[in-house]
Amino acid sequence: MSTTPTRVFAARLAGLPILDPQGDHVGKVRDVVVALGSGARQPRIVGLVGEVFGRRRIFVPMTRVTHMDSAQVFTTGLLNMRRFEQRSTETLVIGEMLDRPVVIKESGLRGVVYDVGMEQGRTRDWTISRIAVREPGRGLRRHGQTQVVEWRDIDGLTGPESDQGATRLLETLNQMRPADAASTLHDLPAARRTAVVAALDDERLADVLEELPDEDQVEILSYLAPERAADILEEMSADDAADLIADLPPETAARLLSLMEPDDAADVRRLLTYDEQTAGGMMTPEPVILPPDATVADALAHVRREEIPVSLAAQVYVCRPPLETPTGRLLGMVHIQRLLREPPSALVAGFVDAELAPIRADAPMLDVAVHVATYNLTAAPVVDDEGRLLGVVTVDDLLDHLLPEGWRDRGAAGGAA
């Protein structure tokens, strides 16, 4: 195995896989734990925060880390699966140090911590050796220059934080999958979480919000201005927005629905009329719907769109007009895998699976799960008494409802890994 680089920058470790000696995946790096100590003592890296299966966060001592580079972290494989609990003497580099206001002693230049350089000494202990400081932007430049200086040449690494922004942390979060970003956001100190939420754009915040536990969703929405909260709900999928609104106080829910775009609010209101444990309560009203005269080329063009989730892109639904839910009569669904074998000019209606019966909006959750499992579906169409398509239940939304309540924060709650 190659030698560990002499210096590793902490922010670049976020999201890297943690591997055992055989190269098998153990978890992901979520943060770096440092003991800052007094201003005269070089800060020591005591370990990593890792996330293992089940979204549980564990502590990985640096004595268990055998190799680090820009692609992975190798460990001895002997890791304690006990939930990570931060001590009062410890600081999280990514969660708490990035964007911290500091001053370069010699020049008096003010900036913020952009990254933290870690080095392994002769005793094999890891310490902070360098600090990447980003200067304020000037003129038309949004970001100033970044310079790397010795840790001892910095003032502000210890002591109370003041005016800490979230620019660099935001860059790190934006490189993660929404579920991973949500996990990081969940564990941030309250002030840092507020700063990140304020800085995230609406679309990204909506994606992350969908992956957070219900309590976090309600809390975050409660301290947003009502107008922005309504914008976030519009960016969320209608079924997730409906679940969130159902958890809000009635007067707050009514206020936000009144501020949403009428079409978006109408979808959410319609979903709120169904019991949460039925097909209607789980469905999304925005599947890929095509008319009978659509071609295979039309169908493939629709599912290629980046904003279409994988679970919805696997099937298209052929309906009589109107083509927005509730549609005209559902003629059937077509698997994209089938269309990939057909000529682009062929009509999609010629390949519908009309034998597979759709489910009714009042079908209980267990019946929906049996239907999806029996026919190996990624999504199942939901119709009303007149055979009109109301929406589809995707397998990911079905799992979300089947899993125990609070499954998203099992790691934070100390559930089994």
C-alpha positions in Angstrom: 0.0 0.0 0.0 1.3 3.5 -0.8 2.5 5.9 1.9 -0.1 8.4 3.2 0.5 11.8 1.8 2.5 14.2 4.1 -0.4 16.6 4.2 -4.2 16.1 3.8 -6.8 18.8 3.7 -9.7 18.1 5.9 -12.6 19.4 3.8 -11.6 17.1 1.0 -12.1 14.1 3.2 -15.8 14.7 3.5 -17.8 11.9 1.9 -14.8 9.7 1.2 -15.3 6.0 1.7 -13.8 4.3 4.8 -12.4 0.9 3.9 -11.1 -2.1 5.9 -7.8 -3.7 5.1 -9.4 -5.9 2.4 -10.8 -2.8 0.7 -14.4 -3.5 1.7 -16.6 -0.5 2.4 -17.2 0.3 6.1 -18.7 3.8 5.9 -18.1 7.4 4.9 -16.1 10.2 6.4 -18.4 12.9 7.7 -16.0 15.1 9.7 -12.6 15.5 11.4 -12.3 15.7 15.2 -9.6 18.0 16.6 -8.5 19.0 20.1 -7.6 22.6 19.8 -6.2 23.1 23.3 -4.4 26.3 24.2 -3.1 28.7 21.6 0.5 27.7 22.1 -0.1 24.0 21.6 -0.3 22.5 18.1 -3.9 21.2 17.6 -4.1 17.5 17.5 -6.3 15.4 15.3 -7.9 12.8 17.5 -10.1 11.0 14.9 -12.7 11.0 12.2 -16.5 11.0 12.4 -17.6 8.2 10.2 -21.1 7.3 9.1 -21.9 3.6 8.8 -24.9 1.7 7.6 -28.1 2.9 9.1 -26.9 6.5 9.2 -25.2 5.9 12.5 -22.2 8.2 13.3 -19.3 6.6 14.9 -15.8 7.8 16.1 -12.8 6.5 14.2 -9.6 7.1 16.2 -6.6 8.2 14.2 -4.8 5.2 15.7 -7.2 3.0 13.6 -6.5 5.0 10.3 -3.7 3.3 8.3 -3.8 5.4 5.1 -5.5 8.5 3.7 -5.5 10.0 0.3 -7.9 12.1 -2.0 -10.0 9.0 -2.8 -10.3 6.9 0.3 -9.5 6.2 3.9 -8.1 2.8 5.1 -8.6 1.6 8.6 -7.5 -1.5 10.6 -11.1 -2.6 10.4 -11.5 -2.8 14.1 -14.1 0.0 14.8 -16.3 0.7 17.7 -19.9 1.0 16.5 -21.0 3.0 19.5 -22.7 6.3 18.5 -20.3 9.3 18.3 -20.6 11.8 21.1 -18.6 15.0 20.8 -16.7 16.0 24.0 -16.5 19.6 25.3 -12.8 19.7 24.5 -13.3 18.6 20.8 -14.1 20.7 17.7 -15.4 19.4 14.4 -13.3 20.8 11.5 -16.0 20.7 8.8 -19.0 21.5 11.0 -17.4 24.2 13.2 -14.1 25.5 11.9 -14.8 26.1 8.2 -15.7 29.8 7.6 -14.5 30.8 11.0 -13.2 34.4 11.0 -9.5 34.6 11.6 -6.6 37.0 11.4 -3.2 36.4 10.0 -0.9 37.8 12.7 2.0 39.2 10.6 -0.1 41.1 8.0 -3.2 41.7 10.1 -5.2 40.4 7.2 -8.7 39.2 8.0 -10.3 36.2 6.3 -12.1 33.0 7.0 -10.9 29.4 7.3 -11.3 27.8 3.9 -9.6 24.5 4.8 -7.4 22.8 7.3 -4.1 21.0 6.5 -3.4 17.9 8.6 0.1 16.2 8.8 1.4 13.1 10.5 4.5 13.6 12.5 7.3 11.2 13.4 5.4 9.9 16.4 2.6 9.1 13.9 0.3 11.6 15.6 -1.8 13.8 13.3 -1.8 17.5 13.9 -3.1 20.7 12.2 -0.1 22.2 10.5 -1.6 24.7 8.0 -4.7 26.8 7.6 -6.0 27.9 4.2 -7.4 31.4 4.7 -9.7 33.0 2.1 -9.6 36.8 2.0 -12.8 38.8 1.5 -13.8 39.4 -2.1 -13.1 42.9 -3.6 -14.8 44.7 -6.4 -16.4 42.4 -8.8 -14.7 39.3 -7.4 -17.1 37.3 -5.2 -14.2 35.5 -3.5 -10.8 36.8 -2.5 -7.5 35.0 -2.8 -6.8 32.0 -0.6 -3.4 31.6 1.1 -2.0 28.8 3.2 -0.2 29.7 6.4 1.2 28.0 9.4 -1.4 27.3 12.1 0.7 29.3 14.7 0.4 32.4 12.5 -3.4 32.5 12.9 -5.4 34.3 15.5 -9.0 33.2 16.1 -8.9 29.4 15.9 -9.9 29.2 19.5 -12.2 31.3 21.6 -15.9 32.2 21.0 -17.1 32.4 17.4 -18.4 35.6 15.9 -20.0 36.3 12.6 -19.2 32.8 11.2 -20.6 32.4 7.7 -21.2 29.2 5.8 -19.7 29.7 2.4 -17.0 27.0 2.5 -19.2 24.6 4.4 -21.9 25.2 1.7 -19.4 24.2 -1.0 -18.7 21.0 0.8 -22.4 20.2 1.3 -23.2 20.9 -2.3 -20.9 18.2 -3.4 -22.8 15.6 -1.4 -25.9 13.6 -2.3 -29.0 15.2 -0.7 -29.3 12.4 1.9 -25.7 12.8 2.9 -26.0 16.6 3.1 -29.1 16.2 5.2 -27.2 13.9 7.6 -24.4 16.5 8.0 -27.0 19.3 8.4 -28.8 17.4 11.1 -25.7 17.2 13.2 -24.5 20.8 12.9 -24.8 23.1 15.9 -28.0 25.2 15.8 -26.3 28.5 14.8 -24.3 26.8 11.9 -27.5 25.0 10.7 -29.3 28.3 10.6 -26.5 29.9 8.6 -26.4 27.0 6.1 -30.2 27.0 5.6 -30.1 30.7 5.0 -27.4 30.3 2.4 -28.7 27.3 0.5 -30.7 28.0 -2.7 -34.4 27.0 -2.6 -34.1 24.0 -4.9 -31.1 22.5 -3.0 -32.7 23.2 0.4 -35.9 21.4 -0.8 -33.9 18.3 -1.8 -32.1 18.2 1.5 -35.2 18.9 3.5 -36.9 15.9 2.0 -34.2 13.7 3.5 -34.3 15.1 7.0 -36.3 13.7 9.9 -39.8 15.1 10.4 -38.8 17.1 13.5 -35.9 18.8 11.6 -38.2 19.6 8.6 -40.8 21.4 10.9 -38.1 23.2 12.8 -36.3 24.5 9.7 -39.5 25.6 8.1 -40.6 27.4 11.2 -37.7 29.8 11.2 -37.9 30.7 7.6 -39.9 33.7 6.4 -43.4 32.5 5.3 -42.7 33.5 1.7 -39.5 31.5 1.5 -41.1 28.6 3.3 -43.8 28.5 0.6 -41.1 28.7 -2.2 -39.3 25.7 -0.6 -42.6 23.7 -0.4 -43.1 24.4 -4.2 -39.7 23.0 -4.9 -40.4 19.8 -3.0 -42.2 16.9 -4.5 -45.9 17.2 -3.8 -46.2 14.1 -1.6 -43.2 15.2 0.6 -44.7 18.7 0.8 -48.0 17.3 1.8 -46.4 15.1 4.6 -44.6 18.2 5.9 -47.6 20.5 5.9 -49.6 17.8 7.7 -47.1 18.1 10.6 -47.5 21.9 10.9 -50.0 23.7 13.1 -53.2 24.2 11.1 -52.9 28.0 10.9 -49.3 27.8 9.7 -50.3 25.2 7.1 -53.1 27.3 5.8 -50.9 30.4 5.6 -48.2 28.6 3.6 -50.7 27.0 1.2 -52.2 30.4 0.5 -48.7 31.7 -0.4 -47.9 28.8 -2.7 -48.5 28.9 -6.5 -52.2 27.8 -7.0 -51.3 24.7 -9.1 -48.7 23.5 -6.5 -51.1 24.2 -3.6 -53.9 22.3 -5.4 -51.7 19.2 -5.7 -50.8 19.3 -2.0 -54.4 19.9 -0.9 -55.6 17.0 -2.9 -53.0 14.7 -1.3 -54.0 15.9 2.1 -57.5 14.5 1.6 -56.2 10.9 1.7 -55.3 8.9 4.7 -51.5 8.8 5.0 -51.4 5.0 5.2 -53.2 4.5 1.9 -52.1 4.6 -1.8 -53.5 8.1 -2.1 -51.6 9.4 0.9 -48.3 8.0 -0.4 -48.6 8.8 -4.1 -46.8 11.5 -6.1 -49.1 13.3 -8.6 -46.4 13.9 -11.2 -45.5 10.7 -13.1 -44.5 10.8 -16.8 -47.8 10.8 -18.7 -48.1 10.5 -22.4 -51.0 10.5 -24.9 -51.8 7.4 -27.1 -50.2 9.0 -30.1 -46.8 9.6 -28.4 -43.9 7.7 -30.0 -41.1 5.8 -28.3 -38.8 8.7 -29.1 -41.2 11.0 -27.2 -41.1 8.7 -24.2 -37.4 8.5 -24.1 -37.0 12.2 -24.4 -39.3 12.7 -21.4 -37.5 10.3 -19.1 -34.0 11.7 -20.0 -34.9 14.9 -18.2 -32.5 15.4 -15.3 -35.2 16.4 -12.9 -37.1 13.1 -13.3 -36.3 10.8 -10.3 -35.1 7.3 -11.2 -38.2 5.7 -9.6 -40.4 7.7 -12.0 -38.2 7.4 -15.0 -38.5 3.6 -15.2 -42.1 3.7 -16.4 -44.5 5.9 -18.4 -48.3 6.0 -18.3 -50.5 6.3 -21.4 -53.7 8.2 -20.7 -56.6 9.9 -22.5 -56.5 13.7 -22.2 -56.2 15.7 -20.0 -52.7 14.7 -19.4 -52.3 16.2 -15.9 -53.6 14.3 -12.9 -56.4 13.5 -12.5 -56.1 12.5 -16.2 -58.5 11.0 -18.6 -58.8 7.2 -18.5 -55.6 5.3 -17.9 -54.8 3.0 -20.8 -51.9 1.3 -19.2 -48.2 1.7 -18.3 -45.1 0.9 -20.3 -41.7 -0.1 -19.0 -38.8 2.0 -20.4 -36.8 -1.2 -20.7 -39.3 -2.5 -23.2 -39.2 0.8 -25.2 -35.4 0.6 -25.5 -36.0 -2.4 -27.7 -38.5 -0.8 -30.0 -38.1 1.5 -33.1 -38.1 5.3 -32.1 -41.1 6.0 -34.5 -43.3 3.3 -33.0 -46.3 4.4 -30.9 -46.0 3.9 -27.1 -49.7 2.8 -26.9 -48.8 -0.4 -28.8 -46.7 -1.6 -25.9 -48.9 -0.8 -22.8 -49.2 -3.4 -20.1 -53.0 -3.3 -19.9 -53.3 -6.6 -18.0 -51.7 -5.2 -14.8 -54.5 -3.7 -12.8 -53.9 -0.3 -11.1 -54.6 0.2 -7.4 -57.3 2.4 -5.9 -56.5 5.5 -3.9 -58.0 4.0 -0.7 -55.9 0.8 -0.9 -54.1 0.2 2.4 -50.4 0.4 2.5 -49.8 -3.3 3.0 -51.9 -4.1 -0.1 -49.8 -1.6 -2.1 -46.6 -3.2 -0.8 -47.8 -6.7 -1.8 -48.8 -5.4 -5.3 -45.4 -3.7 -5.9 -43.5 -6.8 -4.7 -45.6 -9.3 -6.6 -45.1 -7.5 -10.0 -41.5 -6.2 -9.3 -42.5 -2.6 -9.9 -40.6 0.6 -9.2 -43.9 2.5 -9.2 -47.6 1.6 -9.2 -50.4 3.7 -10.8 -53.2 4.9 -8.6 -56.7 5.5 -10.1 -60.1 6.7 -9.0 -63.4 4.9 -9.6 -63.6 6.2 -13.2 -60.2 4.8 -14.1 -58.4 8.2 -14.2 -54.8 8.3 -13.2 -54.4 10.2 -9.9 -50.7 9.6 -9.3 -48.2 6.8 -8.7 -46.7 5.2 -5.5 -43.0 4.8 -6.0 -41.0 2.2 -4.2 -38.9 4.7 -2.3 -42.0 6.5 -0.9 -43.5 3.1 0.0 -40.3 2.2 1.9 -40.4 5.6 3.6 -43.9 4.7 5.0 -43.1 1.1 5.8 -40.0 1.8 7.8 -40.3 2.5 11.5 -41.2 6.1 12.5 -38.0 8.2 12.9 -35.9 5.9 10.7 -34.1 8.8 9.2 -32.4 9.7 12.5 -31.8 6.2 13.8 -28.1 7.0 14.0 -28.7 10.2 16.0 -31.1 8.3 18.3 -28.6 5.4 18.8 -30.5 2.7 17.0 -28.8 -0.5 15.9 -26.4 -0.3 13.0 
